[in-house]
Amino acid sequence: MASSPGTDRPPLRRDAEANRRRVLVAAREVFRERGVEASLSDIAAHAGLGLGTVYRRFSNKEELVDALFDDMVDTLAGAAEEGLADPDPWRGLVTSMEKACEVQAFDRGLREVMLGASAGPRRQAQILARITPTMDALISRAQEQGALRADVVPLDIPMIQLMVAAITDRTGQPDLWRRYLRLLLDGLRAEPGAASDLPEIAIGDTGFMAVLDESSAREARERTPR
């Protein structure tokens, strides 16, 4: 059945789609090195394309950042879903956390896209809506297995990932996060007599959003010339 006019965007020609992917790859590489303050001109030059070609694929930088954000959410969701497919619940949880931390620690640009001041509530809510159900299932499975502490709540996991990603920012050592993730993972294990009691307070949705907002504001302040 034919689609009604204006309701579906026609698929890009093969060369147009190739250029779109080329721009996205270049944007990731430029943002990784310089942060999201880099311009579309910087990205076009890195891609070896004319600025007009970039504008034909993305009408402004915000639209390009949105596309990168969608890719990032797909990557993080894929890591969680891969962990859920693992028959061993604890190993699946660990694998998903390792992959998510690796993405955030390695890719400054994607981290700024997720946490930057321009991200806003819409993008933050999109992350939670896409990933939280899978993360809930990962945590429930590991707790039912008896491998994960019973007092861990779903939003503990992205908070840990934010902590681990900050290690790369502060030290400049791209693999140091792996050591501290292992230490934190050991603290998540439910070993009889080994785990200490946690305070009753756990961060909720509102508190988590506030953390992201504060991270955004701090990064903006640090980038502002004095």
N, C-alpha and C positions, 0 to 999 in steps of 0.2 A: 504494500500500500504506500502511495506517495506521501511524503511528509508535507505538512502545510508550509507555505512560504514563511520564511523568517523564524521558524521554530528550531531548526537545526543548522548548526554551522557546518558548511561543506568541508570535507576533509582536505587538508593541505596537499598540494602537489608534492611529489617525492622530493624535489629540490628545495621547496619551501620548508618542508618538515626537517630536512637535513640542516638547513640554515638555522631553524629554530633550536634544534638540539645543540648545534655548534655554539649559538649564543648562550644557551644555558650552561654548557660546559665551561665556556670562557668566563661567564659570570661567577660560577662557583670558584674557579681558580683565582680570579681577581679578588673576589670578596675574601677568599681564604688568606690572601697575602695582605690586603689593604683594608679589609672591613667593608661594610656596606656603604661607606661614604664614597667609594669609587663611583665614577660617573659612567654613563652609557658610552661616552667617547672612549674611556679607558677600556671598556669591555669590547667595543667594536674593534679597537686596535689590536687587542689581545687575540680576538677571534680571526683577525685577518679579513674583516668584512667592512664594508662602508657603513657609516652611521645610518644612512637611509635604509639599508637592509635590516638593521636592528630595529628601527622604528616601524618597519613594515610588519615585523613579528610581534613587537611589544610597543604600545603607544607611549609608554612612559616607564620610568624605572620601577614605580610601584607595581605595575603589572608584571614586570620581570621578577621582582621580589616575590610576588604572589605565586608565580609558577615555581620558583625555587622552594618556597614554603610547602607547596603541595607535594613536591618531590621528597622533601625532608619528612613530611608526615607519612608518606608511603613507606619510606625507608624505616622509620621507627616502628610503624605498625607491622611491617614485614618482619622485623626482628622479634617483636612480641608474638606474632603468629607462628614464627618458626619455633620459638621456645615452647609454645603451647602444643605443637605437633610432636615434640620429643616425648617418648613414653616415660622417661624418668622426670618426675615433676621438679625436683631440685635442680637437676642439670638444665632443664628447660628454662627455669627462672634465671639461673646464672648466665646461660648463653644469651638470653634476651637482654639482660643488663649489660653484659660485656659489649655487645654489639652497639647498643644505644650509647654507651659511654664512649666507645671508640669513635663513633660518628661525631659526637659533640666535642670530644677532646681534639680530634684531628682537624676539624673543619670550623675555623673561626667564623667564616662567612655564614654558614648555616646556623651556627649558634647565635650570631647577631640577628639573623633573620627571625629566629624563634623568640629571642629575648629582647631584641632591640626596641627602642621607644616607638618605632613605627608599627610594631606587631599588634598592639592593641588587644582588647578583650576578644574580638572576633577570632583572631588566630589562636589565642590561648585556649578559648573554648573549643575550637576545632580540634586541637591536639587532645584535649581531655575526652571529647566525645568519641574520637576515633580509637584511642588507645586504651582508655580506662576499662571498657568491658573485657578486653583480652587480658589486661593486667590483673583485674579482679579474679579471672579464672586461673591465671598462673599462680597467684598467691593462695587461692583456695586449695588448689591441687597440692601445692607444696606443704601447706598446713595439714591437710588431710593425710598426707604421707608421713607426717611427723618430723619432717626435715626443717621446716621453717617455724620460727617462733610464733606462737599463737596470738601475740599482741601486735604483730606487724599489720599495718593497714595499707591499703593500696597507694595512697599519696606519699607514704614513706619512700617508695621506690623512686619516683621522679625527683624527690628532694635529695636522695643519695646521689642520683645522677648529676644534679646541679652541683653538689659539693665536689664530686670527682672531676667534673669538667673544669671547675675553678682552679684546680691544681695546675693544669696546663697554662692557664692565663697567668698565674702568679709566678710560676717557675720557668716557663719557656721550655720545659723538658717534655717532649711529646709523648713519652711512654711511662712517665713516672706515675700516672694515674692508675696503672695496672696494680702496682704494689698496694695502694690505698684502697682500691676496690676490693682486693682480696682480704684485707684486714676488716673492712666493713662487712663483707659477705660472711666471714667467720662470726661476726657479731650477730648476724641474722639467723644462724643455725640454732635449732632447738635441741640442744644437748642437755640431758637431765643434769641438773645441778651446776651447769656451766653458765647459763644466761642470767644476767642480773635483772632485777625488776625494773621496768620502764616507768617513768612518771605517767600519770593518767592522761596528761595533755597530749593530744596528737593534732597535727595540722589538718584543717578542713579545707573545703574548696575555696572559701573566701580567703583564708590565710595563705593558701598556695598562690592564688592570684596576686595577693599583696606582695609576696616574695618576688614574683616575676616582675611586678611593677617597680619595685625597689631596685631590682637588678637592672632594669631598663634605665631608670633615672640615674643610677650610679655610673653606668657605662656612658650615658650622654654627658654627664659632668666630666668624666675622665677624658672624653674626646674634645671637650670645649677648650680652645686655647686660652691660656691665662695671660 
